[in-house]
Amino acid sequence: MGYAGPIISNPKYKLFTITPAVQATPDYAAGDVLFAPTEIPNIFQDEGSACILKSITIIDKQVVTTHAFTLYFTNSSTALGTINATAGAVVGVLEEIQATIPIRDADWIAGGGAGSVDLANVCTISNPAADGIGSVLQGSNWAGGNTTRGIHIVGIADETMNVASTSDLIIKIGVEY
């Protein structure tokens, strides 16, 4: 699992893909941490520089149902809690969150439905009016220190979720420089 590198690239835009490791059993409850902080290395062109979050596309390889959850972009590699348990990070860790992107059930094109692919659920969030799209991400902590070229993503369930495989979620992150 992990980072697959940029898929497209030009001087202004880049698309990064991650496959965070999730737990196949037991089911997640609302408020549970879905996966540990997964780094996107080299998302920033230079240490401490910034980019604008332009799009999120998620492929959920489990067709049974769509899932509502929230993605957190954070400078910290410290977990927001134990995987498959209620999130409970301390304030110092929460201060490193730079953006949140809620993924709602209505955002998905459900697999097997009209106009869909049969073997997966797919959603794309790219409207600047949607929560989090257009957020500026920066390769440093809230105090301007700890400069880096990477950022981490964590997921937290917004409802009960069943995940069939540890690699069910593929997340594509589009940024602008």
C-alpha positions in Angstrom: 0.0 0.0 0.0 1.1 3.6 0.3 2.2 6.1 -2.2 2.2 5.4 -6.0 3.7 8.7 -7.2 2.4 11.4 -9.5 0.2 10.2 -12.3 0.1 13.3 -14.4 2.4 16.2 -14.1 2.9 19.6 -15.7 4.4 22.8 -14.1 1.1 23.9 -12.6 -0.8 20.7 -11.6 0.1 17.3 -10.1 -2.1 14.3 -9.2 -0.9 12.0 -6.4 -2.4 8.5 -5.5 -2.4 6.8 -2.2 -3.8 3.5 -1.0 -4.1 3.7 2.8 -4.1 0.5 4.7 -7.6 0.0 6.2 -8.9 -2.9 8.4 -11.2 -5.4 6.8 -12.8 -6.5 10.1 -14.5 -5.6 12.3 -16.8 -2.8 11.0 -15.9 0.8 11.7 -18.3 2.8 13.8 -19.0 6.5 13.3 -16.1 8.5 14.7 -13.5 5.7 14.3 -10.1 6.3 12.7 -10.1 4.5 9.3 -6.4 4.5 8.7 -3.1 5.8 10.1 -1.5 9.0 8.7 -0.5 8.1 5.1 2.2 10.4 3.7 2.1 12.0 0.3 5.9 12.6 -0.1 7.0 15.4 -2.4 3.5 17.0 -2.7 5.3 20.3 -2.2 7.8 21.5 -4.7 10.2 22.7 -2.0 10.4 22.2 1.8 7.9 24.5 3.5 6.3 25.6 0.2 2.5 25.4 -0.4 0.0 24.1 -2.9 -3.8 24.4 -3.4 -6.0 21.4 -3.0 -8.0 21.2 -6.3 -9.6 17.8 -6.3 -10.1 14.5 -4.5 -11.2 11.3 -6.3 -11.8 8.1 -4.4 -12.3 4.6 -5.7 -13.9 2.3 -3.2 -13.5 -1.3 -4.4 -16.3 -2.5 -2.2 -19.5 -2.2 -4.2 -21.9 -3.2 -1.4 -22.5 0.3 -0.1 -21.2 3.9 -0.3 -19.4 5.3 2.8 -19.4 8.7 4.4 -16.1 9.7 6.0 -13.8 12.8 6.4 -10.3 13.1 5.2 -7.9 15.2 7.3 -4.7 16.7 5.8 -2.1 17.2 8.5 1.5 18.1 8.8 1.9 15.5 11.6 2.5 11.8 11.2 1.0 11.2 14.7 -2.2 9.2 14.6 -5.5 10.9 15.4 -6.3 7.8 17.5 -6.2 4.0 17.3 -7.3 2.5 14.0 -10.9 1.2 14.2 -11.5 3.0 17.5 -12.8 6.5 18.4 -10.5 9.3 17.3 -9.0 10.9 20.4 -5.9 13.0 19.5 -4.4 15.5 21.8 -4.6 19.2 21.0 -1.0 19.4 19.9 -1.7 16.9 17.2 -5.0 18.6 16.2 -3.2 21.9 15.7 -1.4 20.3 12.7 -4.6 19.7 10.7 -4.5 21.9 7.6 -7.7 20.9 5.8 -10.7 18.6 6.0 -12.7 17.1 3.2 -16.0 15.5 4.0 -17.0 12.6 1.7 -20.8 12.2 1.8 -22.9 9.3 0.7 -24.5 11.5 -2.0 -21.0 12.2 -3.5 -20.6 8.6 -4.8 -21.6 7.0 -8.1 -22.6 3.7 -6.7 -21.1 0.6 -8.4 -23.7 -1.5 -10.3 -26.1 1.5 -10.7 -27.0 3.3 -13.9 -24.0 5.2 -15.3 -21.5 3.5 -13.0 -18.7 1.1 -13.2 -19.8 -2.3 -12.0 -17.0 -3.2 -9.6 -16.4 -0.1 -7.5 -17.9 3.1 -6.1 -16.3 6.3 -7.4 -16.6 9.9 -6.2 -14.8 13.1 -7.2 -14.8 16.3 -5.1 -13.7 19.3 -7.1 -16.2 22.1 -6.5 -14.6 25.0 -4.6 -17.9 25.5 -2.9 -17.5 22.0 -1.3 -15.8 21.9 2.1 -12.1 21.9 1.9 -11.5 22.2 -1.9 -9.4 25.2 -2.5 -7.6 24.9 0.8 -4.0 25.9 0.9 -1.7 23.2 2.2 1.8 24.0 3.4 4.9 21.9 4.1 5.4 23.2 7.7 3.6 23.0 11.0 1.3 25.6 12.4 4.2 27.6 13.9 6.1 27.6 10.6 8.7 25.1 11.7 9.2 21.4 10.9 9.4 22.1 7.1 8.9 19.2 4.8 7.9 18.3 1.2 5.2 15.9 2.3 1.8 15.9 4.0 -0.2 13.2 5.7 -3.9 12.1 5.2 -6.0 10.5 7.9 -9.6 9.2 7.5 -12.3 9.2 10.1 -15.7 7.4 9.6 -18.8 9.5 9.6 -21.1 6.4 9.9 -20.8 2.7 10.3 -18.6 1.3 7.6 -17.7 -2.2 6.4 -14.5 -2.6 4.5 -13.9 -5.9 2.6 -10.1 -5.6 1.9 -7.2 -3.8 3.4 -6.6 -2.0 0.1 -10.3 -1.0 -0.7 -9.7 2.7 -0.8 -7.7 4.4 -3.6 -7.4 8.2 -3.1 -6.2 10.6 -5.8 -5.3 14.1 -4.7 -5.0 16.9 -7.3 -3.1 20.0 -6.4 -2.1 23.3 -8.0 1.2 25.2 -7.5 
